């Protein structure tokens, strides 16, 4: 009886110590032509923004509801477009071209040509393409403000 109880206890301990399964992402594209091909003429929807102040301080707040169905498109001609979704919290901003883009290796350069929420006409933004596949895009940039520097990391999925 003691042997059976011992075997059950050992089995229970071993079974409960199994590692949690992790979901592996598919490998990021690294070839420039493949990266550019995945980026262009796709409707990208912002799914998550993280503000990383330090390894121990990350703001993973939820997106504003009105951003959940906005779509962004990087067009072959170099234009960057936005289509605001059904929940309009950006009046008087209109959908359409808001700037230009240029992929330079793993750097995505955006030049804003009109005011839209979060960006100002004339602003030039350099994003690092952290991860890209046919269905997912993760870009990041460093933001320097008086008294603080942090990283913004935006994750988009294909619509």
C-alpha positions as CSV (number, residue, x, y, z in Angstrom):
1,X,0.0,0.0,0.0
2,X,2.9,2.4,0.9
3,X,4.5,1.6,-2.5
4,X,1.3,2.5,-4.4
5,X,0.9,5.7,-2.4
6,X,4.6,6.6,-3.0
7,X,4.2,6.0,-6.7
8,X,1.1,8.1,-6.9
9,X,2.8,10.9,-5.0
10,X,5.9,10.8,-7.2
11,X,3.7,10.7,-10.3
12,X,1.6,13.6,-9.1
13,X,4.8,15.7,-8.4
14,X,6.3,14.9,-11.8
15,X,3.0,15.6,-13.6
16,X,2.5,18.9,-11.8
17,X,6.0,20.1,-12.6
18,X,5.6,20.0,-16.4
19,X,6.4,23.3,-18.1
20,X,3.6,25.4,-19.6
21,X,3.4,25.2,-23.3
22,X,4.6,28.3,-25.1
23,X,3.2,29.5,-28.4
24,X,6.0,30.0,-30.8
25,X,5.7,32.7,-33.4
26,X,6.6,31.9,-37.0
27,X,10.1,33.2,-37.9
28,X,10.3,36.8,-38.8
29,X,11.0,37.6,-42.5
30,X,14.6,38.8,-42.9
31,X,14.9,39.2,-46.7
32,X,14.3,42.8,-47.7
33,X,12.1,42.0,-50.7
34,X,10.0,39.6,-48.6
35,X,9.7,42.2,-45.8
36,X,8.6,44.9,-48.2
37,X,6.2,42.5,-50.0
38,X,4.5,41.7,-46.6
39,X,4.3,45.3,-45.7
40,X,2.7,46.8,-48.8
41,X,-0.9,46.9,-49.9
42,X,-2.1,45.1,-46.7
43,X,-4.7,46.4,-44.4
44,X,-3.0,46.4,-41.0
45,X,-5.0,46.8,-37.8
46,X,-3.3,48.0,-34.6
47,X,-3.8,45.4,-31.9
48,X,-1.5,46.4,-29.1
49,X,0.8,49.2,-28.0
50,X,3.3,48.8,-25.2
51,X,5.2,51.6,-23.6
52,X,8.5,50.2,-22.2
53,X,10.1,52.5,-19.6
54,X,12.5,49.8,-18.3
55,X,12.5,46.0,-18.2
56,X,10.5,46.2,-15.0
57,X,8.1,48.9,-16.0
58,X,5.9,48.2,-19.1
59,X,2.6,49.9,-19.7
60,X,0.3,47.4,-21.6
61,X,-2.9,49.5,-21.4
62,X,-5.8,48.6,-23.6
63,X,-6.3,50.5,-26.9
64,X,-9.0,53.1,-27.1
65,X,-12.1,51.4,-28.5
66,X,-12.1,53.7,-31.5
67,X,-8.7,52.4,-32.6
68,X,-9.7,48.8,-32.8
69,X,-11.0,48.9,-36.3
70,X,-8.8,51.6,-37.9
71,X,-6.7,50.2,-40.8
72,X,-3.4,51.3,-42.0
73,X,-1.9,50.7,-45.4
74,X,1.6,51.2,-46.8
75,X,1.0,51.6,-50.6
76,X,3.5,50.6,-53.3
77,X,3.7,54.3,-54.4
78,X,5.1,55.3,-51.0
79,X,1.9,56.7,-49.5
80,X,0.8,55.8,-46.0
81,X,-3.0,55.7,-45.6
82,X,-5.4,55.3,-42.7
83,X,-9.1,54.3,-42.8
84,X,-10.8,55.3,-39.6
85,X,-13.2,52.7,-38.4
86,X,-16.9,52.7,-37.4
87,X,-16.3,54.3,-34.0
88,X,-15.2,57.8,-34.9
89,X,-13.3,59.5,-32.1
90,X,-11.1,61.6,-34.4
91,X,-13.4,64.3,-35.7
92,X,-12.5,66.4,-37.8
93,X,-9.8,64.1,-39.1
94,X,-10.6,62.4,-42.4
95,X,-9.4,59.0,-43.7
96,X,-6.9,58.9,-46.5
97,X,-3.3,59.5,-47.1
98,X,-1.5,60.9,-44.0
99,X,2.1,60.6,-45.1
100,X,4.8,58.7,-46.9
101,X,6.9,55.7,-46.0
102,X,10.2,54.2,-46.9
103,X,11.6,50.9,-45.8
104,X,15.4,51.2,-45.3
105,X,16.7,47.8,-44.3
106,X,14.9,47.1,-41.0
107,X,14.1,50.8,-40.5
108,X,10.6,52.1,-41.5
109,X,10.8,55.8,-42.1
110,X,7.4,57.6,-42.0
111,X,7.0,61.3,-42.9
112,X,3.7,62.8,-41.7
113,X,2.2,65.1,-44.3
114,X,-1.0,66.2,-42.3
115,X,-2.1,66.2,-38.8
116,X,-3.7,62.9,-37.6
117,X,-4.2,61.7,-34.0
118,X,-0.9,61.0,-32.4
119,X,1.2,62.6,-35.2
120,X,1.9,66.1,-36.4
121,X,2.3,67.4,-39.9
122,X,6.0,67.4,-40.8
123,X,7.1,64.9,-38.2
124,X,9.5,62.2,-39.4
125,X,9.4,59.0,-37.4
126,X,11.9,56.2,-37.6
127,X,10.5,52.8,-36.6
128,X,12.6,49.6,-36.2
129,X,10.8,46.6,-37.7
130,X,11.1,44.2,-34.8
131,X,9.1,41.4,-36.3
132,X,7.2,40.9,-39.6
133,X,5.4,38.0,-41.3
134,X,2.6,37.9,-43.8
135,X,0.1,38.3,-40.9
136,X,1.8,40.2,-38.2
137,X,3.9,43.4,-37.9
138,X,5.7,44.7,-34.8
139,X,7.5,48.0,-34.9
140,X,9.2,50.0,-32.2
141,X,10.7,53.5,-31.7
142,X,12.4,55.4,-29.0
143,X,10.7,58.4,-27.6
144,X,12.6,61.1,-25.8
145,X,10.6,63.6,-23.7
146,X,11.8,66.0,-21.0
147,X,12.9,63.8,-18.1
148,X,12.2,60.4,-19.7
149,X,13.1,58.1,-22.5
150,X,11.0,55.1,-23.4
151,X,10.2,52.7,-26.2
152,X,6.9,52.5,-27.9
153,X,6.2,49.0,-29.5
154,X,3.1,48.7,-31.7
155,X,1.8,45.3,-32.9
156,X,-0.4,45.1,-36.0
157,X,-2.2,42.2,-37.6
158,X,-3.4,41.7,-41.1
159,X,-7.1,42.5,-41.4
